[in-house]
Amino acid sequence: MGDSTQAHWESVYGAKQDSELSWFQADAGASLALIERFASHPSEIVDVGGGQSSLAPSLISRGHRVTVLDISSEALKRARQRAGEAVSEISWVVGDVTRLDRLGDFDVWHDRAVFHFLKEAATRARYGALLKASLRRGGVAVMATFALDGPARCSGLPVQRYDAAGLVAALGGDWAIAHQEHQLHTTPWAAQQAFQYVVLRRG
């Protein structure tokens, strides 16, 4: 990723409303359920690429501490507006997950629909290094990517599709698969996209 990637996402969020974004969810029920099931309470949680998501306020209401990272300042602006009274309790970070050296120490790393955009091995390696540096031992990574039968492109960009074993191999490191499930996401215009949800526990 780089400056051109940031410009791409600023353009997407600047030009499209939520109802025009294929990955938009009115609520983050699937991710929330998995975090509540596998995380300790309360947890320090980072939501990677969470600028469009409603997940952070829901986690705050359950007593967790939350950081939202997104490459797009426009996405985070919209997320702040959506967060309501929880806005001041959430830490908001504009940044590229493949270019950060340090993010913090977390019990939970959540990523819905970021990792599958990383087509190059070098960017996946940088992502994996930050993940391992940021997630405490025993913590969980809740990851959602396009499944093997999911779309090959999204938002004008090619993606890499995964099953659970492929995701572990791409991330590298010491991970135990705690849970995996195939889900169909319905876009705002009623198309269906296949997602692979995987919960990984760091050894």
C-alpha contacts under 8 A as a table, 3 or more apart, distances in Angstrom:
res1	aa1	res2	aa2	distance
1	M	4	S	7.54
1	M	5	T	5.60
1	M	6	Q	7.86
1	M	96	D	7.39
1	M	98	T	6.55
1	M	99	R	7.71
1	M	118	L	7.80
1	M	123	T	6.81
2	G	5	T	5.26
2	G	6	Q	6.48
2	G	96	D	7.65
2	G	99	R	7.92
3	D	6	Q	5.13
3	D	7	A	6.17
4	S	7	A	5.01
4	S	8	H	6.14
5	T	8	H	5.01
5	T	9	W	6.48
6	Q	9	W	5.32
6	Q	10	E	6.13
6	Q	71	I	5.88
6	Q	72	S	6.32
6	Q	96	D	7.72
7	A	10	E	5.08
7	A	11	S	6.07
8	H	11	S	5.19
8	H	12	V	6.28
9	W	12	V	4.88
9	W	13	Y	6.12
9	W	71	I	7.35
9	W	72	S	5.91
10	E	13	Y	5.37
10	E	14	G	5.82
10	E	72	S	5.29
10	E	73	S	7.05
10	E	74	E	6.08
10	E	75	A	7.56
11	S	14	G	4.98
11	S	15	A	5.99
12	V	15	A	5.37
12	V	16	K	5.98
12	V	155	S	7.85
13	Y	16	K	5.44
13	Y	17	Q	7.23
13	Y	72	S	7.70
13	Y	74	E	6.11
13	Y	75	A	5.99
14	G	74	E	6.52
16	K	19	S	7.85
16	K	20	E	5.67
16	K	21	L	6.85
17	Q	20	E	5.36
17	Q	21	L	6.91
18	D	21	L	5.37
18	D	24	F	6.15
18	D	52	Q	7.85
19	S	22	S	7.74
19	S	24	F	6.94
19	S	188	P	5.55
19	S	189	W	7.87
20	E	188	P	7.03
21	L	24	F	5.50
21	L	187	T	7.81
21	L	188	P	7.45
22	S	154	C	7.94
22	S	155	S	7.90
22	S	187	T	5.06
22	S	188	P	6.52
22	S	189	W	7.99
23	W	113	A	7.80
23	W	185	H	7.90
23	W	187	T	6.32
24	F	52	Q	7.37
24	F	53	S	7.52
24	F	187	T	6.77
24	F	188	P	6.93
25	Q	28	A	6.27
25	Q	53	S	7.25
25	Q	54	S	7.94
25	Q	187	T	7.81
25	Q	188	P	7.98
26	A	54	S	7.40
27	D	53	S	7.69
27	D	54	S	5.87
27	D	55	L	7.16
28	A	31	S	5.67
28	A	32	L	5.96
28	A	53	S	6.96
28	A	54	S	6.06
28	A	55	L	5.30
29	G	32	L	5.07
29	G	33	A	5.96
30	A	33	A	5.28
30	A	34	L	6.43
31	S	34	L	5.26
31	S	35	I	6.20
31	S	55	L	7.68
31	S	110	H	7.95
31	S	112	R	7.98
31	S	142	V	7.43
32	L	35	I	5.20
32	L	36	E	6.08
32	L	55	L	6.78
32	L	58	S	7.73
32	L	59	L	7.44
33	A	36	E	5.18
33	A	37	R	6.09
34	L	37	R	5.00
34	L	38	F	6.08
34	L	142	V	7.35
34	L	199	V	7.78
35	I	38	F	5.37
35	I	39	A	5.33
35	I	108	V	7.70
35	I	142	V	7.14
36	E	39	A	5.73
36	E	40	S	7.86
38	F	140	V	7.33
39	A	43	S	6.79
39	A	107	D	7.36
39	A	108	V	6.78
39	A	139	G	7.54
39	A	140	V	6.93
40	S	43	S	5.72
40	S	107	D	7.77
41	H	63	G	7.59
41	H	64	H	6.99
42	P	63	G	5.84
42	P	64	H	4.83
42	P	65	R	7.32
43	S	64	H	5.15
43	S	65	R	6.23
43	S	106	F	7.52
43	S	107	D	5.70
43	S	108	V	6.95
44	E	64	H	6.30
44	E	65	R	4.92
44	E	66	V	6.05
44	E	105	D	7.59
44	E	106	F	4.89
44	E	107	D	5.24
44	E	108	V	6.41
45	I	64	H	7.15
45	I	65	R	6.11
45	I	66	V	4.86
45	I	67	T	6.25
45	I	106	F	5.59
45	I	107	D	6.03
45	I	108	V	4.68
45	I	109	W	6.01
45	I	110	H	7.39
46	V	66	V	5.75
46	V	67	T	4.65
46	V	68	V	5.76
46	V	69	L	7.16
46	V	106	F	6.72
46	V	108	V	6.41
46	V	109	W	5.19
46	V	110	H	6.12
47	D	50	G	5.21
47	D	56	A	7.37
47	D	66	V	7.39
47	D	67	T	6.24
47	D	68	V	4.83
47	D	69	L	6.13
47	D	109	W	6.36
47	D	110	H	4.80
47	D	111	D	6.12
48	V	68	V	6.24
48	V	69	L	4.96
48	V	70	D	6.29
48	V	97	V	7.52
48	V	109	W	7.32
48	V	110	H	5.93
48	V	111	D	5.00
48	V	112	R	7.55
48	V	114	V	7.34
49	G	52	Q	7.74
49	G	68	V	7.29
49	G	69	L	5.61
49	G	70	D	4.43
49	G	71	I	6.99
49	G	111	D	6.58
49	G	112	R	7.29
49	G	113	A	7.62
49	G	114	V	6.11
50	G	53	S	5.09
50	G	55	L	7.63
50	G	56	A	7.85
50	G	68	V	5.68
50	G	69	L	6.19
50	G	70	D	6.03
50	G	76	L	7.93
50	G	111	D	7.67
50	G	112	R	7.85
51	G	68	V	6.85
51	G	69	L	7.02
51	G	70	D	5.51
51	G	72	S	7.41
51	G	75	A	4.63
51	G	76	L	4.52
51	G	77	K	7.79
51	G	78	R	7.20
51	G	79	A	5.34
52	Q	75	A	5.68
52	Q	76	L	7.09
52	Q	78	R	6.90
52	Q	79	A	5.67
53	S	56	A	7.30
53	S	79	A	6.88
54	S	57	P	6.32
54	S	58	S	6.96
54	S	79	A	7.42
54	S	82	R	7.26
54	S	83	A	7.29
55	L	58	S	5.32
55	L	59	L	6.31
56	A	59	L	5.14
56	A	60	I	6.24
56	A	66	V	6.36
56	A	67	T	7.87
56	A	68	V	7.25
56	A	83	A	7.61
56	A	90	I	7.35
57	P	60	I	5.00
57	P	61	S	6.23
57	P	83	A	5.60
57	P	84	G	7.94
57	P	86	A	5.74
57	P	87	V	7.63
57	P	90	I	7.92
58	S	61	S	5.19
58	S	62	R	6.63
59	L	62	R	5.15
59	L	63	G	6.65
59	L	64	H	5.53
59	L	65	R	7.53
59	L	66	V	7.23
60	I	63	G	5.20
60	I	64	H	5.12
60	I	65	R	6.23
60	I	66	V	6.81
60	I	86	A	6.82
60	I	89	E	7.45
60	I	90	I	7.71
61	S	64	H	7.46
61	S	86	A	7.92
65	R	89	E	7.75
65	R	90	I	7.22
66	V	89	E	7.78
66	V	90	I	5.43
66	V	91	S	6.40
67	T	90	I	5.80
67	T	91	S	4.52
67	T	92	W	5.94
67	T	93	V	7.30
68	V	90	I	7.20
68	V	91	S	6.20
68	V	92	W	5.10
68	V	93	V	6.08
69	L	92	W	6.31
69	L	93	V	4.78
69	L	94	V	5.87
69	L	95	G	6.45
69	L	97	V	7.79
70	D	73	S	7.22
70	D	75	A	7.21
70	D	76	L	6.74
70	D	93	V	6.57
70	D	94	V	5.26
70	D	95	G	5.79
70	D	96	D	6.90
70	D	97	V	7.87
71	I	94	V	5.45
71	I	95	G	4.69
71	I	96	D	4.95
71	I	97	V	7.53
72	S	75	A	5.19
72	S	76	L	6.54
72	S	94	V	6.46
72	S	95	G	7.59
73	S	76	L	5.10
73	S	77	K	6.12
73	S	94	V	5.94
74	E	77	K	4.99
74	E	78	R	6.39
75	A	78	R	5.25
75	A	79	A	6.22
76	L	79	A	4.80
76	L	80	R	6.07
76	L	92	W	7.26
76	L	94	V	7.55
77	K	80	R	5.24
77	K	81	Q	6.48
78	R	81	Q	5.15
78	R	82	R	6.28
79	A	82	R	4.96
79	A	83	A	6.05
80	R	83	A	5.11
80	R	84	G	7.24
80	R	87	V	5.72
81	Q	84	G	6.32
81	Q	87	V	7.82
83	A	86	A	5.53
83	A	87	V	5.11
84	G	87	V	5.77
85	E	88	S	7.12
86	A	89	E	5.33
86	A	90	I	6.66
87	V	90	I	5.59
88	S	91	S	7.67
95	G	99	R	7.72
95	G	100	L	7.18
96	D	99	R	5.35
96	D	100	L	6.43
97	V	100	L	5.75
97	V	127	Y	6.15
97	V	130	L	7.54
98	T	123	T	5.88
98	T	124	R	7.56
98	T	126	R	5.25
98	T	127	Y	4.91
98	T	130	L	7.65
99	R	126	R	7.20
100	L	103	L	6.97
100	L	130	L	7.18
101	D	130	L	6.65
102	R	130	L	6.84
102	R	133	A	7.46
102	R	134	S	7.31
103	L	130	L	7.60
103	L	134	S	6.35
104	G	134	S	5.56
105	D	133	A	7.76
105	D	134	S	4.82
105	D	135	L	5.89
105	D	136	R	6.41
106	F	109	W	6.86
106	F	134	S	5.91
106	F	135	L	4.96
106	F	136	R	5.93
106	F	139	G	7.48
107	D	135	L	5.88
107	D	136	R	5.71
107	D	138	G	7.76
107	D	139	G	4.63
107	D	140	V	6.48
108	V	135	L	6.74
108	V	139	G	5.76
108	V	140	V	5.03
108	V	141	A	5.71
108	V	142	V	7.32
109	W	131	L	7.50
109	W	135	L	6.77
109	W	140	V	6.41
109	W	141	A	4.55
109	W	142	V	6.12
110	H	141	A	5.83
110	H	142	V	4.77
110	H	143	M	5.95
111	D	114	V	6.17
111	D	115	F	7.19
111	D	141	A	7.83
111	D	142	V	6.35
111	D	143	M	4.93
111	D	144	A	6.18
112	R	115	F	7.82
112	R	143	M	5.85
112	R	144	A	4.49
112	R	145	T	6.38
113	A	116	H	6.16
113	A	117	F	7.56
113	A	144	A	5.90
113	A	145	T	5.19
113	A	146	F	7.25
114	V	117	F	5.77
114	V	118	L	7.59
114	V	145	T	7.41
115	F	118	L	5.56
115	F	124	R	7.66
115	F	145	T	6.70
116	H	119	K	7.29
116	H	145	T	5.48
116	H	146	F	6.67
116	H	159	V	5.29
116	H	160	Q	4.91
116	H	161	R	6.29
116	H	162	Y	7.84
117	F	157	L	7.44
117	F	158	P	6.84
117	F	159	V	4.74
117	F	160	Q	6.38
118	L	121	A	7.76
118	L	123	T	6.17
118	L	124	R	5.93
118	L	159	V	7.05
118	L	160	Q	7.05
119	K	123	T	7.56
119	K	124	R	7.52
119	K	158	P	7.69
119	K	159	V	6.49
119	K	160	Q	6.04
120	E	123	T	5.51
120	E	124	R	6.41
121	A	124	R	5.09
121	A	125	A	6.11
122	A	125	A	5.06
122	A	126	R	6.36
123	T	126	R	5.09
123	T	127	Y	6.17
124	R	127	Y	5.04
124	R	128	G	6.08
124	R	170	A	7.01
124	R	171	L	6.86
125	A	128	G	5.01
125	A	129	A	6.11
125	A	171	L	6.96
126	R	129	A	5.07
126	R	130	L	6.33
127	Y	130	L	5.30
127	Y	131	L	6.17
127	Y	171	L	7.91
128	G	131	L	4.98
128	G	132	K	6.17
128	G	171	L	5.21
128	G	172	G	6.96
129	A	132	K	5.26
129	A	133	A	6.12
130	L	133	A	4.98
130	L	134	S	5.94
131	L	134	S	5.17
131	L	135	L	5.99
132	K	135	L	5.50
132	K	136	R	7.86
132	K	173	G	7.94
133	A	136	R	7.89
135	L	139	G	6.00
135	L	140	V	7.50
135	L	141	A	7.94
135	L	202	R	7.65
136	R	139	G	5.29
136	R	202	R	7.56
137	R	202	R	5.47
137	R	203	G	5.86
138	G	201	R	6.05
138	G	202	R	5.12
138	G	203	G	5.85
139	G	201	R	5.75
139	G	202	R	5.62
140	V	199	V	6.55
140	V	200	L	5.41
140	V	201	R	4.43
140	V	202	R	6.15
141	A	199	V	5.68
141	A	200	L	5.05
141	A	201	R	6.42
141	A	202	R	7.77
142	V	197	Y	7.29
142	V	198	V	6.00
142	V	199	V	4.58
142	V	200	L	6.50
143	M	197	Y	5.71
143	M	198	V	5.25
143	M	199	V	6.27
143	M	200	L	7.87
144	A	195	F	6.37
144	A	196	Q	5.50
144	A	197	Y	4.37
144	A	198	V	6.36
145	T	161	R	6.74
145	T	162	Y	6.64
145	T	195	F	5.57
145	T	196	Q	5.42
145	T	197	Y	6.74
146	F	149	D	7.67
146	F	150	G	5.09
146	F	151	P	6.69
146	F	159	V	7.98
146	F	160	Q	7.53
146	F	161	R	5.14
146	F	162	Y	6.45
146	F	193	Q	7.57
146	F	194	A	5.95
146	F	195	F	4.36
146	F	196	Q	5.82
147	A	150	G	4.82
147	A	161	R	5.29
147	A	162	Y	5.14
147	A	163	D	5.98
147	A	182	H	7.26
147	A	194	A	5.47
147	A	195	F	4.65
147	A	196	Q	4.63
148	L	161	R	5.07
148	L	162	Y	5.36
148	L	163	D	6.22
148	L	194	A	7.92
149	D	161	R	7.81
149	D	194	A	6.21
150	G	161	R	6.93
150	G	193	Q	5.64
150	G	194	A	4.43
150	G	195	F	6.43
151	P	154	C	7.07
151	P	159	V	7.86
151	P	161	R	7.93
151	P	193	Q	6.57
151	P	194	A	7.37
152	A	158	P	6.00
152	A	159	V	5.60
152	A	160	Q	7.15
152	A	161	R	7.24
153	R	156	G	6.42
153	R	157	L	5.36
153	R	158	P	4.25
153	R	159	V	5.32
154	C	157	L	5.33
154	C	158	P	6.43
154	C	159	V	6.86
162	Y	165	A	7.84
162	Y	166	G	5.49
162	Y	167	L	5.75
162	Y	196	Q	7.00
163	D	166	G	5.29
163	D	167	L	6.19
163	D	196	Q	6.34
164	A	167	L	5.17
164	A	168	V	6.39
164	A	177	I	7.62
164	A	180	Q	6.66
164	A	196	Q	7.41
164	A	197	Y	7.94
164	A	198	V	6.11
165	A	168	V	5.23
165	A	169	A	6.26
166	G	169	A	5.08
166	G	170	A	6.12
167	L	170	A	5.06
167	L	171	L	6.19
168	V	171	L	5.22
168	V	172	G	6.05
168	V	173	G	7.95
168	V	175	W	6.90
169	A	172	G	5.30
172	G	175	W	7.94
174	D	202	R	6.17
174	D	203	G	5.53
175	W	200	L	5.85
175	W	201	R	5.60
175	W	202	R	4.98
175	W	203	G	5.97
176	A	200	L	5.53
176	A	201	R	5.15
176	A	202	R	6.59
176	A	203	G	7.06
177	I	180	Q	7.34
177	I	198	V	7.17
177	I	199	V	6.09
177	I	200	L	4.75
177	I	201	R	6.47
178	A	198	V	7.68
178	A	199	V	5.39
178	A	200	L	5.57
178	A	201	R	6.32
179	H	198	V	5.70
179	H	199	V	4.99
179	H	200	L	7.22
180	Q	196	Q	7.23
180	Q	197	Y	5.53
180	Q	198	V	4.38
180	Q	199	V	6.30
181	E	196	Q	6.00
181	E	197	Y	5.25
181	E	198	V	6.63
182	H	194	A	7.02
182	H	195	F	5.88
182	H	196	Q	4.76
182	H	197	Y	6.25
183	Q	194	A	5.83
183	Q	195	F	5.18
183	Q	196	Q	6.33
183	Q	197	Y	7.31
184	L	192	Q	6.02
184	L	193	Q	5.48
184	L	194	A	4.62
184	L	195	F	6.05
185	H	192	Q	5.47
185	H	193	Q	5.05
185	H	194	A	6.25
185	H	195	F	6.85
186	T	189	W	7.77
186	T	190	A	5.42
186	T	191	A	5.52
186	T	192	Q	4.54
186	T	193	Q	6.40
187	T	190	A	5.10
187	T	191	A	5.27
187	T	192	Q	6.19
187	T	193	Q	7.42
188	P	191	A	7.57
